[in-house]
Every structure is written in structure tokens, then in C-alpha cells.
Amino acid sequence: MLDDTCYFIPCYTAKETAFLASLLNDLVCLKLIESMIFLDAKRPVTKKLLQRINLVSLFDLVDKQALIKRATAELELLKGTLKQEKTVWPSSMENYLIEYFQNAGHTDAKQRVQAKRQVEQGDLFSDRVTMIK
């Protein structure tokens, strides 16, 4: 259910979308969000709350086999029944981010250094979370 506000992270491929959706819908993440929201608030889930989710730490905490299984199922839904090549999932959030920025067309050294710094700080998408009103 949505009200007048929606937050999203842009993805450049179906694989990125499946991976992020699976990571953010993991029980560990959902429990974290549940522990930080106040259901009686006007807007229980805020941009500030979402920006507190450290994707690197989250990735380290989740069951990787379960994550890959969910991401593969999600990718199959996104791609339909087309014959697909075997998908290679990232082994770390740093590898994911490198692929993410390459898909976004950010290939210069300065942007890669900034991306690496974001990974190290766990602040991956604070400038990419977009709010629609």
C-alpha cells in the first residue's frame, strides 16, 4: 500500500533489481525496519529511516544461499519464461556496487573512488534514494 510518497532506488538491470529486492525483503532487514518504525506516526517509513539501512552490514548478516535463491526466483519473475544464461550473483556489496556503477555508466576513476568510500561507510544509496510526491 502506498500513500502520497514513494521511495525507490534506480536499478539498471533486472539482475540488480532482483538482488536488491531480495536483500531488502530479507527477514533481517524487515525486522530492522519493524524495530525502527512507529506505526502510529503520520509517516512510519521515512527517507531518513531507509537511509539508516547499511546494505554492507545487511549483506553480511543475511543467509547468502537463501538470498541467492530469492534473487533467482525474483529474476525469473522479472524476465518471464525466456531462456536465461546462468546468473552470477555478487559475492560482496563492493562487487555489487562496482557492477551497479558500471551499468549506470560511471566508469571514471574519481567516481570509482567515491563508490569505494561509500561502500566502506555503508552509505551506498543516500544520494540515489528518490522521493516521489
VEXPAFI-872902 format. One record per residue: residue number from 1; x, y, z of N, C-alpha, C, O in turn. Coordinates in pm, whole numbers, plus 50000, padded with zeros to 5 digits. Layout:
seq->NUM; neast->X; nnorth->Y; nup->Z; caeast->X; canorth->Y; caup->Z; ceast->X; cnorth->Y; cup->Z; oeast->X; onorth->Y; oup->Z
...
***
This chain:
seq->1; neast->50085; nnorth->49883; nup->50000; caeast->50000; canorth->50000; caup->50000; ceast->50090; cnorth->50123; cup->50000; oeast->50189; onorth->50128; oup->50072
seq->2; neast->50055; nnorth->50223; nup->49921; caeast->50131; canorth->50347; caup->49913; ceast->50040; cnorth->50463; cup->49948; oeast->49920; onorth->50460; oup->49922
seq->3; neast->50098; nnorth->50566; nup->50009; caeast->50024; canorth->50689; caup->50026; ceast->50076; cnorth->50789; cup->49923; oeast->50099; onorth->50749; oup->49809
seq->4; neast->50095; nnorth->50912; nup->49958; caeast->50138; canorth->51013; caup->49861; ceast->50290; cnorth->51016; cup->49840; oeast->50339; onorth->51099; oup->49764
seq->5; neast->50363; nnorth->50926; nup->49906; caeast->50509; canorth->50926; caup->49896; ceast->50558; cnorth->50786; cup->49863; oeast->50510; onorth->50687; oup->49919
seq->6; neast->50654; nnorth->50779; nup->49773; caeast->50712; canorth->50650; caup->49735; ceast->50863; cnorth->50670; cup->49721; oeast->50908; onorth->50768; oup->49661
seq->7; neast->50941; nnorth->50576; nup->49777; caeast->51086; canorth->50582; caup->49768; ceast->51135; cnorth->50469; cup->49679; oeast->51081; onorth->50359; oup->49684
seq->8; neast->51235; nnorth->50496; nup->49597; caeast->51290; canorth->50390; caup->49514; ceast->51438; cnorth->50412; cup->49489; oeast->51488; onorth->50524; oup->49496
seq->9; neast->51505; nnorth->50303; nup->49458; caeast->51646; canorth->50306; caup->49419; ceast->51650; cnorth->50268; cup->49272; oeast->51600; onorth->50160; oup->49236
seq->10; neast->51706; nnorth->50350; nup->49186; caeast->51709; canorth->50313; caup->49044; ceast->51800; cnorth->50192; cup->49021; oeast->51908; onorth->50183; oup->49078
seq->11; neast->51753; nnorth->50102; nup->48939; caeast->51833; canorth->49985; caup->48900; ceast->51846; cnorth->49988; cup->48749; oeast->51757; onorth->50034; oup->48678
seq->12; neast->51958; nnorth->49937; nup->48700; caeast->51986; canorth->49943; caup->48557; ceast->51965; cnorth->49809; cup->48487; oeast->51961; onorth->49803; oup->48364
seq->13; neast->51953; nnorth->49702; nup->48564; caeast->51930; canorth->49570; caup->48505; ceast->51830; cnorth->49494; cup->48591; oeast->51809; onorth->49526; oup->48708
seq->14; neast->51770; nnorth->49392; nup->48532; caeast->51678; canorth->49306; caup->48607; ceast->51753; cnorth->49234; cup->48719; oeast->51698; onorth->49212; oup->48826
seq->15; neast->51878; nnorth->49199; nup->48694; caeast->51960; canorth->49132; caup->48795; ceast->51979; cnorth->49221; cup->48918; oeast->51964; onorth->49175; oup->49031
seq->16; neast->52011; nnorth->49349; nup->48896; caeast->52026; canorth->49442; caup->49008; ceast->51896; cnorth->49453; cup->49086; oeast->51895; onorth->49451; oup->49209
seq->17; neast->51787; nnorth->49465; nup->49013; caeast->51656; canorth->49478; caup->49077; ceast->51625; cnorth->49356; cup->49163; oeast->51582; onorth->49370; oup->49277
seq->18; neast->51646; nnorth->49237; nup->49108; caeast->51618; canorth->49113; caup->49181; ceast->51705; cnorth->49103; cup->49305; oeast->51657; onorth->49065; oup->49412
seq->19; neast->51833; nnorth->49138; nup->49292; caeast->51926; canorth->49128; caup->49404; ceast->51886; cnorth->49224; cup->49516; oeast->51876; onorth->49184; oup->49631
seq->20; neast->51864; nnorth->49351; nup->49482; caeast->51828; canorth->49449; caup->49584; ceast->51694; cnorth->49418; cup->49648; oeast->51679; onorth->49428; oup->49770
seq->21; neast->51596; nnorth->49380; nup->49568; caeast->51464; canorth->49347; caup->49623; ceast->51475; cnorth->49230; cup->49721; oeast->51413; onorth->49232; oup->49827
seq->22; neast->51554; nnorth->49131; nup->49685; caeast->51570; canorth->49015; caup->49772; ceast->51645; cnorth->49051; cup->49900; oeast->51610; onorth->49003; oup->50008
seq->23; neast->51745; nnorth->49135; nup->49889; caeast->51821; canorth->49177; caup->50006; ceast->51733; cnorth->49260; cup->50100; oeast->51732; onorth->49237; oup->50221
seq->24; neast->51661; nnorth->49356; nup->50044; caeast->51579; canorth->49445; caup->50127; ceast->51454; cnorth->49378; cup->50181; oeast->51396; onorth->49425; oup->50279
seq->25; neast->51411; nnorth->49268; nup->50119; caeast->51295; canorth->49194; caup->50170; ceast->51335; cnorth->49076; cup->50258; oeast->51250; onorth->48996; oup->50297
seq->26; neast->51464; nnorth->49065; nup->50290; caeast->51510; canorth->48961; caup->50381; ceast->51453; cnorth->48988; cup->50519; oeast->51435; onorth->49103; oup->50559
seq->27; neast->51425; nnorth->48881; nup->50592; caeast->51367; canorth->48892; caup->50725; ceast->51453; cnorth->48979; cup->50817; oeast->51399; onorth->49052; oup->50901
seq->28; neast->51585; nnorth->48973; nup->50804; caeast->51674; canorth->49056; caup->50886; ceast->51644; cnorth->49203; cup->50863; oeast->51633; onorth->49280; oup->50959
seq->29; neast->51630; nnorth->49244; nup->50738; caeast->51602; canorth->49385; caup->50705; ceast->51462; cnorth->49424; cup->50751; oeast->51442; onorth->49531; oup->50807
seq->30; neast->51366; nnorth->49337; nup->50726; caeast->51228; canorth->49368; caup->50765; ceast->51215; cnorth->49382; cup->50917; oeast->51141; onorth->49468; oup->50965
seq->31; neast->51286; nnorth->49299; nup->50991; caeast->51285; canorth->49309; caup->51138; ceast->51352; cnorth->49439; cup->51184; oeast->51306; onorth->49503; oup->51279
seq->32; neast->51460; nnorth->49478; nup->51115; caeast->51526; canorth->49604; caup->51147; ceast->51430; cnorth->49720; cup->51127; oeast->51415; onorth->49806; oup->51214
seq->33; neast->51365; nnorth->49723; nup->51013; caeast->51269; canorth->49831; caup->50984; ceast->51157; cnorth->49831; cup->51087; oeast->51119; onorth->49936; oup->51139
seq->34; neast->51106; nnorth->49712; nup->51117; caeast->50999; canorth->49700; caup->51215; ceast->51041; cnorth->49756; cup->51350; oeast->50959; onorth->49816; oup->51421
seq->35; neast->51168; nnorth->49737; nup->51387; caeast->51216; canorth->49786; caup->51517; ceast->51234; cnorth->49938; cup->51519; oeast->51241; onorth->49997; oup->51627
seq->36; neast->51241; nnorth->50002; nup->51402; caeast->51267; canorth->50146; caup->51398; ceast->51143; cnorth->50229; cup->51366; oeast->51149; onorth->50352; oup->51373
seq->37; neast->51032; nnorth->50166; nup->51331; caeast->50915; canorth->50246; caup->51293; ceast->50818; cnorth->50260; cup->51409; oeast->50814; onorth->50178; oup->51500
seq->38; neast->50742; nnorth->50364; nup->51402; caeast->50632; canorth->50388; caup->51495; ceast->50505; cnorth->50386; cup->51411; oeast->50479; onorth->50478; oup->51334
seq->39; neast->50427; nnorth->50280; nup->51426; caeast->50310; canorth->50261; caup->51341; ceast->50205; cnorth->50370; cup->51356; oeast->50125; onorth->50392; oup->51265
seq->40; neast->50205; nnorth->50440; nup->51470; caeast->50106; canorth->50546; caup->51489; ceast->50153; cnorth->50681; cup->51432; oeast->50079; onorth->50779; oup->51438
seq->41; neast->50274; nnorth->50686; nup->51378; caeast->50325; canorth->50809; caup->51318; ceast->50253; cnorth->50838; cup->51186; oeast->50202; onorth->50746; oup->51120
seq->42; neast->50249; nnorth->50965; nup->51148; caeast->50186; canorth->51002; caup->51021; ceast->50252; cnorth->50930; cup->50905; oeast->50184; onorth->50881; oup->50815
seq->43; neast->50386; nnorth->50923; nup->50906; caeast->50461; canorth->50854; caup->50801; ceast->50561; cnorth->50761; cup->50870; oeast->50672; onorth->50803; oup->50900
seq->44; neast->50521; nnorth->50635; nup->50895; caeast->50609; canorth->50544; caup->50970; ceast->50742; cnorth->50515; cup->50900; oeast->50846; onorth->50507; oup->50966
seq->45; neast->50741; nnorth->50499; nup->50771; caeast->50865; canorth->50471; caup->50696; ceast->50905; cnorth->50600; cup->50626; oeast->50834; onorth->50649; oup->50538
seq->46; neast->51020; nnorth->50653; nup->50665; caeast->51068; canorth->50780; caup->50610; ceast->51197; cnorth->50758; cup->50532; oeast->51261; onorth->50654; oup->50541
seq->47; neast->51233; nnorth->50859; nup->50454; caeast->51359; canorth->50854; caup->50381; ceast->51475; cnorth->50840; cup->50479; oeast->51569; onorth->50765; oup->50453
seq->48; neast->51470; nnorth->50912; nup->50589; caeast->51576; canorth->50906; caup->50689; ceast->51589; cnorth->50764; cup->50745; oeast->51701; onorth->50715; oup->50762
seq->49; neast->51479; nnorth->50699; nup->50773; caeast->51483; canorth->50561; caup->50823; ceast->51546; cnorth->50469; cup->50718; oeast->51631; onorth->50387; oup->50752
seq->50; neast->51505; nnorth->50483; nup->50594; caeast->51558; canorth->50397; caup->50488; ceast->51708; cnorth->50419; cup->50468; oeast->51781; onorth->50325; oup->50438
seq->51; neast->51753; nnorth->50542; nup->50483; caeast->51894; canorth->50572; caup->50466; ceast->51980; cnorth->50516; cup->50580; oeast->52102; onorth->50509; oup->50568
seq->52; neast->51917; nnorth->50477; nup->50689; caeast->51990; canorth->50416; caup->50801; ceast->52022; cnorth->50269; cup->50774; oeast->52102; onorth->50209; oup->50847
seq->53; neast->51963; nnorth->50210; nup->50674; caeast->51989; canorth->50069; caup->50643; ceast->52126; cnorth->50060; cup->50577; oeast->52148; onorth->50114; oup->50469
seq->54; neast->52216; nnorth->49992; nup->50642; caeast->52352; canorth->49974; caup->50592; ceast->52353; cnorth->49846; cup->50510; oeast->52349; onorth->49736; oup->50565
seq->55; neast->52357; nnorth->49859; nup->50378; caeast->52347; canorth->49742; caup->50290; ceast->52466; cnorth->49649; cup->50304; oeast->52451; onorth->49528; oup->50287
seq->56; neast->52583; nnorth->49703; nup->50335; caeast->52701; canorth->49617; caup->50354; ceast->52680; cnorth->49528; cup->50476; oeast->52699; onorth->49407; oup->50469
seq->57; neast->52640; nnorth->49588; nup->50588; caeast->52614; canorth->49510; caup->50709; ceast->52499; cnorth->49413; cup->50688; oeast->52505; onorth->49298; oup->50733
seq->58; neast->52396; nnorth->49458; nup->50621; caeast->52281; canorth->49371; caup->50593; ceast->52326; cnorth->49250; cup->50512; oeast->52289; onorth->49137; oup->50544
seq->59; neast->52404; nnorth->49273; nup->50408; caeast->52454; canorth->49164; caup->50324; ceast->52536; cnorth->49065; cup->50408; oeast->52526; onorth->48943; oup->50389
seq->60; neast->52615; nnorth->49117; nup->50500; caeast->52697; canorth->49031; caup->50585; ceast->52612; cnorth->48945; cup->50678; oeast->52653; onorth->48835; oup->50715
seq->61; neast->52494; nnorth->48994; nup->50716; caeast->52409; canorth->48924; caup->50813; ceast->52314; cnorth->48821; cup->50751; oeast->52276; onorth->48725; oup->50818
seq->62; neast->52277; nnorth->48840; nup->50626; caeast->52176; canorth->48751; caup->50568; ceast->52234; cnorth->48615; cup->50528; oeast->52354; onorth->48601; oup->50505
seq->63; neast->52147; nnorth->48518; nup->50521; caeast->52183; canorth->48384; caup->50472; ceast->52204; cnorth->48396; cup->50321; oeast->52108; onorth->48418; oup->50247
seq->64; neast->52328; nnorth->48380; nup->50275; caeast->52361; canorth->48402; caup->50134; ceast->52289; cnorth->48304; cup->50042; oeast->52245; onorth->48343; oup->49934
seq->65; neast->52278; nnorth->48178; nup->50082; caeast->52209; canorth->48080; caup->49997; ceast->52062; cnorth->48116; cup->49981; oeast->52008; onorth->48106; oup->49871
seq->66; neast->51998; nnorth->48158; nup->50090; caeast->51858; canorth->48198; caup->50083; ceast->51843; cnorth->48325; cup->49997; oeast->51747; onorth->48337; oup->49921
seq->67; neast->51938; nnorth->48418; nup->50012; caeast->51936; canorth->48541; caup->49932; ceast->51944; cnorth->48508; cup->49783; oeast->51867; onorth->48561; oup->49703
seq->68; neast->52037; nnorth->48422; nup->49746; caeast->52054; canorth->48386; caup->49605; ceast->51931; cnorth->48313; cup->49552; oeast->51889; onorth->48335; oup->49438
seq->69; neast->51873; nnorth->48227; nup->49634; caeast->51751; canorth->48155; caup->49593; ceast->51637; cnorth->48253; cup->49567; oeast->51567; onorth->48242; oup->49467
seq->70; neast->51618; nnorth->48350; nup->49659; caeast->51512; canorth->48450; caup->49640; ceast->51541; cnorth->48539; cup->49519; oeast->51451; onorth->48570; oup->49441
seq->71; neast->51667; nnorth->48581; nup->49504; caeast->51703; canorth->48669; caup->49392; ceast->51683; cnorth->48598; cup->49258; oeast->51638; onorth->48658; oup->49161
seq->72; neast->51718; nnorth->48470; nup->49254; caeast->51698; canorth->48393; caup->49130; ceast->51550; cnorth->48381; cup->49097; oeast->51511; onorth->48397; oup->48981
seq->73; neast->51467; nnorth->48353; nup->49197; caeast->51323; canorth->48344; caup->49175; ceast->51267; cnorth->48479; cup->49130; oeast->51182; onorth->48486; oup->49042
seq->74; neast->51315; nnorth->48587; nup->49193; caeast->51271; canorth->48722; caup->49156; ceast->51312; cnorth->48755; cup->49013; oeast->51235; onorth->48814; oup->48937
seq->75; neast->51434; nnorth->48717; nup->48976; caeast->51483; canorth->48743; caup->48841; ceast->51399; cnorth->48667; cup->48738; oeast->51369; onorth->48721; oup->48631
seq->76; neast->51364; nnorth->48545; nup->48768; caeast->51279; canorth->48467; caup->48677; ceast->51144; cnorth->48534; cup->48657; oeast->51091; onorth->48535; oup->48546
seq->77; neast->51088; nnorth->48592; nup->48764; caeast->50961; canorth->48665; caup->48752; ceast->50978; cnorth->48789; cup->48665; oeast->50891; onorth->48821; oup->48584
seq->78; neast->51089; nnorth->48859; nup->48683; caeast->51113; canorth->48981; caup->48606; ceast->51137; cnorth->48952; cup->48458; oeast->51092; onorth->49028; oup->48372
seq->79; neast->51207; nnorth->48844; nup->48429; caeast->51241; canorth->48812; caup->48291; ceast->51137; cnorth->48725; cup->48223; oeast->51142; onorth->48709; oup->48101
seq->80; neast->51045; nnorth->48671; nup->48297; caeast->50945; canorth->48583; caup->48238; ceast->51003; cnorth->48446; cup->48211; oeast->51093; onorth->48401; oup->48283
seq->81; neast->50952; nnorth->48379; nup->48111; caeast->50994; canorth->48242; caup->48085; ceast->51100; cnorth->48231; cup->47975; oeast->51122; onorth->48123; oup->47922
seq->82; neast->51164; nnorth->48341; nup->47942; caeast->51270; canorth->48337; caup->47841; ceast->51385; cnorth->48250; cup->47889; oeast->51414; onorth->48246; oup->48008
seq->83; neast->51448; nnorth->48181; nup->47796; caeast->51564; canorth->48101; caup->47832; ceast->51676; cnorth->48195; cup->47877; oeast->51709; onorth->48292; oup->47809
seq->84; neast->51733; nnorth->48163; nup->47993; caeast->51832; canorth->48253; caup->48051; ceast->51964; cnorth->48181; cup->48071; oeast->51969; onorth->48060; oup->48092
seq->85; neast->52070; nnorth->48259; nup->48063; caeast->52201; canorth->48206; caup->48098; ceast->52211; cnorth->48202; cup->48250; oeast->52136; onorth->48270; oup->48320
seq->86; neast->52302; nnorth->48123; nup->48300; caeast->52323; canorth->48114; caup->48444; ceast->52367; cnorth->48251; cup->48496; oeast->52456; onorth->48313; oup->48440
seq->87; neast->52303; nnorth->48295; nup->48603; caeast->52333; canorth->48425; caup->48662; ceast->52442; cnorth->48411; cup->48766; oeast->52438; onorth->48321; oup->48849
seq->88; neast->52540; nnorth->48499; nup->48761; caeast->52645; canorth->48502; caup->48862; ceast->52612; cnorth->48617; cup->48957; oeast->52611; onorth->48734; oup->48917
seq->89; neast->52584; nnorth->48583; nup->49082; caeast->52546; canorth->48684; caup->49180; ceast->52671; cnorth->48739; cup->49248; oeast->52771; onorth->48667; oup->49260
seq->90; neast->52667; nnorth->48867; nup->49292; caeast->52785; canorth->48926; caup->49356; ceast->52816; cnorth->48857; cup->49488; oeast->52726; onorth->48814; oup->49560
seq->91; neast->52944; nnorth->48847; nup->49520; caeast->52986; canorth->48782; caup->49644; ceast->53004; cnorth->48883; cup->49757; oeast->53026; onorth->48844; oup->49872
seq->92; neast->52994; nnorth->49011; nup->49726; caeast->53005; canorth->49115; caup->49828; ceast->52929; cnorth->49238; cup->49779; oeast->52899; onorth->49250; oup->49661
seq->93; neast->52899; nnorth->49328; nup->49872; caeast->52833; canorth->49452; caup->49832; ceast->52928; cnorth->49538; cup->49749; oeast->52883; onorth->49614; oup->49663
seq->94; neast->53058; nnorth->49529; nup->49773; caeast->53154; canorth->49604; caup->49692; ceast->53148; cnorth->49558; cup->49546; oeast->53147; onorth->49641; oup->49456
seq->95; neast->53143; nnorth->49427; nup->49524; caeast->53131; canorth->49376; caup->49386; ceast->53000; cnorth->49419; cup->49324; oeast->52994; onorth->49452; oup->49206
seq->96; neast->52893; nnorth->49418; nup->49403; caeast->52763; canorth->49463; caup->49353; ceast->52772; cnorth->49610; cup->49311; oeast->52724; onorth->49647; oup->49204
seq->97; neast->52832; nnorth->49692; nup->49396; caeast->52839; canorth->49835; caup->49368; ceast->52923; cnorth->49865; cup->49245; oeast->52889; onorth->49953; oup->49167
seq->98; neast->53032; nnorth->49792; nup->49227; caeast->53115; canorth->49810; caup->49108; ceast->53032; cnorth->49784; cup->48983; oeast->53035; onorth->49863; oup->48888
seq->99; neast->52958; nnorth->49674; nup->48983; caeast->52872; canorth->49641; caup->48868; ceast->52762; cnorth->49745; cup->48851; oeast->52728; onorth->49783; oup->48739
seq->100; neast->52706; nnorth->49790; nup->48964; caeast->52599; canorth->49890; caup->48960; ceast->52647; cnorth->50018; cup->48892; oeast->52579; onorth->50070; oup->48803
seq->101; neast->52763; nnorth->50068; nup->48933; caeast->52814; canorth->50192; caup->48875; ceast->52857; cnorth->50174; cup->48730; oeast->52847; onorth->50267; oup->48650
seq->102; neast->52906; nnorth->50055; nup->48695; caeast->52939; canorth->50028; caup->48555; ceast->52812; cnorth->50031; cup->48470; oeast->52811; onorth->50087; oup->48361
seq->103; neast->52706; nnorth->49970; nup->48520; caeast->52579; canorth->49970; caup->48446; ceast->52520; cnorth->50110; cup->48435; oeast->52451; onorth->50141; oup->48338
seq->104; neast->52548; nnorth->50194; nup->48534; caeast->52499; canorth->50332; caup->48531; ceast->52584; cnorth->50422; cup->48443; oeast->52549; onorth->50537; oup->48419
seq->105; neast->52696; nnorth->50368; nup->48393; caeast->52784; canorth->50446; caup->48306; ceast->52890; cnorth->50525; cup->48380; oeast->52958; onorth->50608; oup->48319
seq->106; neast->52906; nnorth->50500; nup->48510; caeast->53008; canorth->50570; caup->48589; ceast->53136; cnorth->50487; cup->48586; oeast->53151; onorth->50392; oup->48664
seq->107; neast->53227; nnorth->50523; nup->48498; caeast->53347; canorth->50443; caup->48485; ceast->53476; cnorth->50519; cup->48514; oeast->53583; onorth->50459; oup->48514
seq->108; neast->53468; nnorth->50651; nup->48541; caeast->53594; canorth->50721; caup->48564; ceast->53647; cnorth->50692; cup->48705; oeast->53572; onorth->50654; oup->48794
seq->109; neast->53774; nnorth->50711; nup->48724; caeast->53844; canorth->50674; caup->48847; ceast->53790; cnorth->50749; cup->48969; oeast->53777; onorth->50691; oup->49076
seq->110; neast->53758; nnorth->50876; nup->48952; caeast->53708; canorth->50956; caup->49064; ceast->53577; cnorth->50898; cup->49117; oeast->53557; onorth->50889; oup->49239
seq->111; neast->53488; nnorth->50859; nup->49027; caeast->53361; canorth->50801; caup->49069; ceast->53380; cnorth->50665; cup->49135; oeast->53308; onorth->50631; oup->49229
seq->112; neast->53477; nnorth->50586; nup->49086; caeast->53504; canorth->50455; caup->49148; ceast->53558; cnorth->50473; cup->49290; oeast->53522; onorth->50397; oup->49380
seq->113; neast->53644; nnorth->50573; nup->49311; caeast->53696; canorth->50601; caup->49445; ceast->53582; cnorth->50643; cup->49537; oeast->53575; onorth->50598; oup->49651
seq->114; neast->53494; nnorth->50728; nup->49487; caeast->53379; canorth->50771; caup->49567; ceast->53291; cnorth->50651; cup->49600; oeast->53243; onorth->50640; oup->49713
seq->115; neast->53268; nnorth->50563; nup->49504; caeast->53186; canorth->50444; caup->49528; ceast->53250; cnorth->50354; cup->49633; oeast->53181; onorth->50302; oup->49720
seq->116; neast->53381; nnorth->50337; nup->49625; caeast->53452; canorth->50254; caup->49724; ceast->53438; cnorth->50315; cup->49863; oeast->53417; onorth->50243; oup->49960
seq->117; neast->53449; nnorth->50446; nup->49873; caeast->53433; canorth->50515; caup->50002; ceast->53291; cnorth->50493; cup->50056; oeast->53273; onorth->50471; oup->50175
seq->118; neast->53192; nnorth->50501; nup->49966; caeast->53054; canorth->50478; caup->50009; ceast->53036; cnorth->50336; cup->50062; oeast->52967; onorth->50316; oup->50162
seq->119; neast->53098; nnorth->50239; nup->49997; caeast->53088; canorth->50100; caup->50043; ceast->53148; cnorth->50088; cup->50182; oeast->53088; onorth->50028; oup->50271
seq->120; neast->53265; nnorth->50145; nup->50201; caeast->53334; canorth->50136; caup->50330; ceast->53253; cnorth->50201; cup->50441; oeast->53258; onorth->50156; oup->50556
seq->121; neast->53178; nnorth->50306; nup->50409; caeast->53097; canorth->50375; caup->50509; ceast->52959; cnorth->50315; cup->50521; oeast->52883; onorth->50351; oup->50611
seq->122; neast->52923; nnorth->50223; nup->50431; caeast->52790; canorth->50164; caup->50433; ceast->52683; cnorth->50258; cup->50382; oeast->52564; onorth->50230; oup->50397
seq->123; neast->52723; nnorth->50370; nup->50322; caeast->52631; canorth->50473; caup->50276; ceast->52617; cnorth->50462; cup->50125; oeast->52662; onorth->50550; oup->50051
seq->124; neast->52555; nnorth->50355; nup->50079; caeast->52558; canorth->50325; caup->49937; ceast->52464; cnorth->50410; cup->49853; oeast->52502; onorth->50454; oup->49744
seq->125; neast->52345; nnorth->50434; nup->49900; caeast->52246; canorth->50494; caup->49811; ceast->52181; cnorth->50619; cup->49867; oeast->52074; onorth->50657; oup->49820
seq->126; neast->52241; nnorth->50685; nup->49965; caeast->52176; canorth->50801; caup->50024; ceast->52148; cnorth->50909; cup->49921; oeast->52048; onorth->50980; oup->49931
seq->127; neast->52236; nnorth->50924; nup->49822; caeast->52213; canorth->51025; caup->49720; ceast->52129; cnorth->50971; cup->49605; oeast->52092; onorth->51047; oup->49515
seq->128; neast->52097; nnorth->50842; nup->49606; caeast->52021; canorth->50782; caup->49497; ceast->51878; cnorth->50747; cup->49537; oeast->51795; onorth->50717; oup->49450
seq->129; neast->51848; nnorth->50751; nup->49667; caeast->51710; canorth->50725; caup->49708; ceast->51629; cnorth->50847; cup->49667; oeast->51661; onorth->50959; oup->49704
seq->130; neast->51526; nnorth->50823; nup->49592; caeast->51446; canorth->50931; caup->49536; ceast->51306; cnorth->50929; cup->49595; oeast->51248; onorth->50822; oup->49617
seq->131; neast->51254; nnorth->51046; nup->49621; caeast->51120; canorth->51054; caup->49674; ceast->51028; cnorth->51112; cup->49569; oeast->51060; onorth->51213; oup->49505
seq->132; neast->50914; nnorth->51049; nup->49551; caeast->50813; canorth->51098; caup->49457; ceast->50692; cnorth->51142; cup->49537; oeast->50644; onorth->51068; oup->49623
seq->133; neast->50644; nnorth->51261; nup->49511; caeast->50522; canorth->51310; caup->49577; ceast->50421; cnorth->51345; cup->49472; oeast->50310; onorth->51388; oup->49505
***
